[in-house]
Amino acid sequence: MTKFRFADTFDRFQSFHFASSEPGEVGPAVLAALSAGYRHFDLAHVYGNEKEIGAALKQAFDEGIVKREGKLWNSDHDREIVPQACDHSLNNLQIEYFDLYLIHFPICWKHTGLSTPSWGKSELGDTPLIDTWRAMEKLVETGKCRSIGVSNYPMMLMHDLVTQAEIQPACNQIEVHAYYTRESLVNYCLARNICVTAHTPLGGGQANADAWSTPSPLKDSVVNEIADRHGKSPAQVLLRFLLQNGVVVLPKSVKAHRMAENIDLFNFELTDTDMARIHKLDKYVSYKTNPNPLASFIGGKDAYSAEGTDIFD
């Protein structure tokens, strides 16, 4: 099983994560994922299911066989709120520390309370990102977090953070897939020992295709031809493509057979020709956060368009 390391303080762990799902179905789903071999669960306060996951995984957490990850929500960026938000999530999950804690988005909203996370339009706050990072560093110093990182940070913000951080980010969790490879950002992070994790490794799958009529790499003829030749599914080929590029993948499913399929990636390898063909599919367009990961939060246009790329990646 391929493994990756988050900085020097993060023990090695299996390279597949499980992106959490809706309340009510997530308890059985995470237990099925644990049985399938998953050992790192991608969690966030805004998902609204921390208590259910904490109850389902209490024994696994206590035994130390599951890595603990959480995320700081946009409305909790104020320096005095950061430790409170971390404590709130730790209490929900019934654990004492996080192995990895991420800033969910590079945007600050005004604080609205720890129990009311929202994806909707919100009023912008004025806490600089570096001030939030300083509060995150304190979480490491106090033992509440083993490692800290970010999510959805483009190149310019990553460079700004790297040059100012006293504790370097261990991870940047981003949208990256065959249609949006973001090579410059991925290479920048990997060259600095910053682990890259893909929260949308399949391009958003059928859900994004239905919602925004975006083309899905799962339906791409090149991907399907390569999958047929290897006797694998298109999803397995797309996930393996990212793994061979050094990216940790975060597939999401509540179906046991999909979980088993998504972790069954280590008995085949894509050839150099396969990799080159998939690289050529890159459309360099964000499908999950297009045109900007912050647009819908502050009331801007939020529709798929070829012009909606981040020029700083």
C-alpha positions as CSV (number, residue, x, y, z in Angstrom):
1,M,0.0,0.0,0.0
2,T,1.4,3.4,-1.0
3,K,1.8,5.8,1.9
4,F,2.6,9.5,2.2
5,R,3.9,11.7,5.0
6,F,2.5,15.0,6.2
7,A,5.6,17.0,7.3
8,D,7.9,15.5,9.9
9,T,5.3,15.3,12.6
10,F,2.7,13.2,10.8
11,D,3.1,9.5,10.8
12,R,2.7,7.6,7.6
13,F,-0.8,6.6,6.6
14,Q,-2.6,4.8,3.8
15,S,-3.0,7.0,0.8
16,F,-6.8,6.9,0.5
17,H,-9.1,9.1,2.4
18,F,-12.9,9.0,2.7
19,A,-14.7,12.3,2.1
20,S,-17.6,12.5,4.6
21,S,-21.3,12.4,3.5
22,E,-24.7,13.5,4.7
23,P,-25.9,13.1,8.3
24,G,-28.0,9.9,8.8
25,E,-26.1,7.9,6.2
26,V,-22.5,8.6,7.2
27,G,-22.3,6.4,10.3
28,P,-22.8,3.1,8.4
29,A,-20.8,4.5,5.5
30,V,-17.7,5.2,7.6
31,L,-17.8,1.8,9.2
32,A,-18.0,0.2,5.8
33,A,-15.0,2.3,4.7
34,L,-13.1,1.3,7.8
35,S,-13.8,-2.4,7.0
36,A,-12.6,-1.8,3.4
37,G,-9.3,-0.5,4.6
38,Y,-9.6,3.3,4.8
39,R,-7.6,4.8,7.6
40,H,-8.0,8.6,7.0
41,F,-11.4,10.3,7.1
42,D,-11.7,13.8,5.6
43,L,-14.0,15.7,8.0
44,A,-15.1,19.3,8.4
45,H,-17.3,21.2,10.8
46,V,-19.5,22.5,7.9
47,Y,-20.5,19.0,6.8
48,G,-22.6,18.8,9.9
49,N,-21.9,15.2,10.8
50,E,-19.0,15.3,13.2
51,K,-21.0,13.9,16.1
52,E,-22.2,10.9,14.1
53,I,-18.8,10.2,12.8
54,G,-17.3,10.5,16.3
55,A,-19.8,8.0,17.6
56,A,-19.2,5.6,14.8
57,L,-15.5,5.7,15.0
58,K,-14.9,6.1,18.7
59,Q,-13.3,2.7,19.1
60,A,-11.1,3.2,16.0
61,F,-10.0,6.6,17.3
62,D,-9.3,5.2,20.7
63,E,-7.1,2.5,19.3
64,G,-5.3,5.0,17.1
65,I,-5.9,3.1,13.8
66,V,-7.7,6.1,12.2
67,K,-6.1,9.4,11.4
68,R,-8.1,12.4,12.7
69,E,-8.6,15.3,10.3
70,G,-10.8,18.4,10.6
71,K,-11.2,21.8,9.0
72,L,-11.7,25.3,10.3
73,W,-14.7,27.0,8.7
74,N,-14.7,30.4,7.1
75,S,-16.6,32.1,9.9
76,D,-14.2,31.0,12.5
77,H,-11.0,32.7,11.3
78,D,-10.7,35.3,14.1
79,R,-7.6,34.5,16.2
80,E,-9.6,34.1,19.4
81,I,-12.2,31.9,17.7
82,V,-9.8,29.5,16.1
83,P,-9.0,27.5,19.3
84,Q,-12.7,27.5,20.2
85,A,-13.7,26.1,16.8
86,C,-11.0,23.4,17.1
87,D,-12.2,22.5,20.6
88,H,-15.8,22.4,19.3
89,S,-14.9,19.9,16.6
90,L,-12.8,17.8,18.9
91,N,-15.7,17.6,21.4
92,N,-18.1,16.6,18.6
93,L,-15.7,13.8,17.5
94,Q,-15.0,12.7,21.1
95,I,-11.2,13.0,20.5
96,E,-8.4,15.0,22.2
97,Y,-6.4,16.1,19.2
98,F,-6.3,16.2,15.4
99,D,-3.6,14.6,13.3
100,L,-4.3,17.2,10.7
101,Y,-6.3,20.4,10.8
102,L,-6.9,22.6,7.7
103,I,-8.1,26.1,6.9
104,H,-11.1,25.1,4.8
105,F,-11.1,28.1,2.4
106,P,-8.9,31.2,2.1
107,I,-11.6,33.6,3.1
108,C,-12.8,35.2,6.3
109,W,-16.4,35.7,7.2
110,K,-17.8,37.4,10.2
111,H,-18.3,35.0,13.1
112,T,-21.9,33.7,13.5
113,G,-21.5,31.1,16.2
114,L,-19.8,27.7,16.4
115,S,-23.0,25.7,15.9
116,T,-24.2,27.4,12.7
117,P,-21.9,26.7,9.8
118,S,-23.4,27.8,6.5
119,W,-22.5,27.5,2.8
120,G,-24.7,30.5,2.0
121,K,-23.9,34.2,1.3
122,S,-22.1,35.7,4.3
123,E,-20.6,39.0,5.4
124,L,-16.9,39.2,4.9
125,G,-14.7,39.6,7.9
126,D,-11.4,41.4,8.2
127,T,-9.0,38.9,9.8
128,P,-5.9,38.5,7.5
129,L,-5.1,35.0,6.5
130,I,-1.7,35.1,8.1
131,D,-3.4,36.0,11.5
132,T,-5.5,32.9,11.2
133,W,-2.4,30.9,10.4
134,R,-0.7,32.2,13.5
135,A,-3.7,30.9,15.5
136,M,-3.4,27.5,13.8
137,E,0.3,27.4,14.7
138,K,-0.7,27.9,18.4
139,L,-2.9,24.7,18.1
140,V,0.3,22.8,17.3
141,E,2.2,24.3,20.2
142,T,-0.7,23.5,22.6
143,G,-0.9,19.9,21.4
144,K,-4.4,20.1,19.9
145,C,-3.1,19.5,16.4
146,R,-0.2,17.3,15.2
147,S,0.0,19.0,11.8
148,I,-1.8,21.9,10.1
149,G,-2.5,22.8,6.5
150,V,-4.9,24.5,4.1
151,S,-7.5,23.7,1.6
152,N,-8.4,25.4,-1.7
153,Y,-5.3,27.7,-1.7
154,P,-4.1,28.8,-5.2
155,M,-0.5,29.4,-6.1
156,M,-0.2,33.0,-5.0
157,L,-1.7,32.4,-1.5
158,M,0.4,29.3,-1.1
159,H,3.6,31.2,-1.8
160,D,2.5,34.0,0.5
161,L,1.9,31.5,3.3
162,V,5.1,29.5,2.8
163,T,7.2,32.7,3.0
164,Q,5.6,33.8,6.2
165,A,4.7,30.7,8.1
166,E,6.7,29.7,11.2
167,I,5.2,26.2,11.0
168,Q,5.0,25.2,7.3
169,P,1.7,23.9,6.0
170,A,1.7,20.1,5.8
171,C,-1.0,19.8,3.2
172,N,-3.0,21.7,0.5
173,Q,-6.3,20.0,-0.3
174,I,-7.5,21.2,-3.7
175,E,-9.6,20.4,-6.7
176,V,-7.4,18.4,-9.0
177,H,-8.3,15.8,-11.6
178,A,-7.6,14.7,-15.2
179,Y,-9.5,17.7,-16.6
180,Y,-7.8,20.2,-14.2
181,T,-4.3,18.9,-13.3
182,R,-3.0,22.2,-11.9
183,E,0.6,21.0,-12.5
184,S,2.3,24.3,-11.4
185,L,0.5,24.3,-8.1
186,V,1.0,20.6,-7.5
187,N,4.7,20.8,-8.3
188,Y,5.1,23.9,-6.2
189,C,3.7,22.1,-3.1
190,L,5.5,18.8,-3.7
191,A,8.8,20.5,-4.1
192,R,8.3,22.0,-0.6
193,N,7.3,18.7,1.0
194,I,3.6,19.9,1.2
195,C,1.3,17.0,0.6
196,V,-1.4,17.6,-2.1
197,T,-4.7,16.0,-1.6
198,A,-7.5,16.0,-4.2
199,H,-11.0,16.6,-2.9
200,T,-12.5,16.2,-6.4
201,P,-10.4,13.4,-7.9
202,L,-13.1,12.3,-10.4
203,G,-14.0,15.8,-11.5
204,G,-17.1,15.9,-9.4
205,G,-18.5,12.8,-11.1
206,Q,-22.1,12.6,-12.2
207,A,-23.4,15.0,-9.6
208,N,-21.4,17.9,-11.2
209,A,-22.5,16.8,-14.6
210,D,-26.1,16.9,-13.6
211,A,-25.9,20.2,-11.7
212,W,-23.8,22.3,-14.1
213,S,-23.7,20.3,-17.3
214,T,-19.9,20.0,-17.0
215,P,-18.1,17.2,-19.0
216,S,-17.1,14.3,-16.8
217,P,-13.7,12.7,-17.1
218,L,-15.4,9.4,-16.1
219,K,-17.1,9.5,-19.6
220,D,-14.0,10.4,-21.5
221,S,-13.3,7.9,-24.3
222,V,-9.5,7.9,-23.7
223,V,-10.0,7.1,-20.0
224,N,-12.5,4.4,-20.8
225,E,-10.2,2.8,-23.4
226,I,-7.3,2.8,-20.9
227,A,-9.6,1.3,-18.3
228,D,-10.8,-1.5,-20.6
229,R,-7.2,-2.4,-21.4
230,H,-6.2,-2.7,-17.7
231,G,-9.4,-4.4,-16.7
232,K,-10.3,-1.5,-14.4
233,S,-13.0,1.0,-14.0
234,P,-12.7,4.6,-15.3
235,A,-12.7,5.8,-11.7
236,Q,-9.8,3.5,-10.8
237,V,-7.8,4.9,-13.8
238,L,-8.5,8.5,-12.8
239,L,-7.5,7.9,-9.2
240,R,-4.4,5.9,-10.2
241,F,-3.4,8.8,-12.5
242,L,-3.3,11.2,-9.6
243,L,-1.5,8.8,-7.3
244,Q,1.3,8.4,-9.9
245,N,1.5,12.2,-10.0
246,G,2.1,12.2,-6.2
247,V,-1.4,13.4,-5.3
248,V,-3.4,11.8,-2.4
249,V,-7.0,11.2,-3.5
250,L,-10.2,11.7,-1.5
251,P,-13.0,9.7,-3.2
252,K,-16.4,10.0,-1.8
253,S,-19.1,7.3,-1.6
254,V,-21.6,5.8,0.8
255,K,-21.7,2.5,-1.3
256,A,-19.6,-0.3,0.0
257,H,-18.8,-1.7,-3.4
258,R,-17.6,1.7,-4.6
259,M,-15.4,2.1,-1.5
260,A,-13.8,-1.3,-2.2
261,E,-13.3,-0.3,-5.9
262,N,-11.8,3.1,-5.0
263,I,-9.1,1.6,-2.8
264,D,-8.2,-1.2,-5.1
265,L,-5.6,0.7,-7.0
266,F,-2.3,-0.9,-6.1
267,N,-2.3,-4.0,-8.3
268,F,-1.8,-2.2,-11.6
269,E,0.2,0.7,-12.9
270,L,-0.4,3.1,-15.8
271,T,2.2,3.2,-18.5
272,D,4.1,6.3,-19.5
273,T,2.0,6.4,-22.6
274,D,-1.2,6.1,-20.5
275,M,-0.1,9.0,-18.3
276,A,0.8,11.2,-21.3
277,R,-2.5,10.5,-22.9
278,I,-4.5,11.5,-19.8
279,H,-2.3,14.6,-19.3
280,K,-3.4,15.7,-22.7
281,L,-7.0,15.7,-21.6
282,D,-6.4,18.7,-19.3
283,K,-8.9,21.4,-20.0
284,Y,-7.5,23.6,-17.2
285,V,-11.0,24.5,-16.0
286,S,-12.4,24.1,-12.5
287,Y,-15.5,22.1,-12.4
288,K,-16.3,22.1,-8.7
289,T,-15.3,25.7,-7.8
290,N,-15.6,27.4,-11.2
291,P,-15.3,30.3,-11.7
292,N,-13.9,31.0,-8.3
293,P,-14.2,29.0,-5.0
294,L,-15.4,32.1,-3.3
295,A,-17.9,33.4,-5.9
296,S,-21.0,31.8,-4.6
297,F,-20.2,32.8,-1.0
298,I,-20.1,36.5,-1.8
299,G,-22.9,36.6,-4.3
300,G,-21.0,36.4,-7.6
301,K,-21.7,34.3,-10.7
302,D,-21.2,30.6,-10.1
303,A,-21.6,28.8,-13.4
304,Y,-19.4,26.7,-15.5
305,S,-17.4,28.6,-18.2
306,A,-14.1,28.1,-20.0
307,E,-13.1,31.6,-18.8
308,G,-13.5,30.7,-15.1
309,T,-10.0,29.5,-14.5
310,D,-7.5,30.8,-11.8
311,I,-4.7,32.4,-13.8
312,F,-2.4,32.2,-10.7
313,D,-2.3,28.4,-10.7
